[in-house]
């Protein structure tokens, strides 16, 4: 195999790793922003319960970390799929629910 292919595979590996780390940070941020919110604000704003969103953001973090571990071992089929799903779940909370329940 030529050196060019080795460099291409290494670049691909590290770009994917950086993307997965960003997904893990996004999911962790969503979970940490959900924890201190008052459960009454979710009801007042017409959103699902705090427990639901804690479960969703926790599952987002778990999927992202699972994808990270999958990528660090010999990269598997789900090393990018799980973090993308987790990032989507966390992004829904951060874009829609968090601004609504943060308003006073």
Secondary structure, DSSP 8 states (H G I E B T S, - for coil): --HHHHHHHHHHHHHHHHHHHHHHHHHHHHHHHHHTS-HHHHHHTT---HHHHHHHHHHHHHHHHHHHHHHHSS--TTTTHHHHHHHHHHHHIIIIIHHHHH--
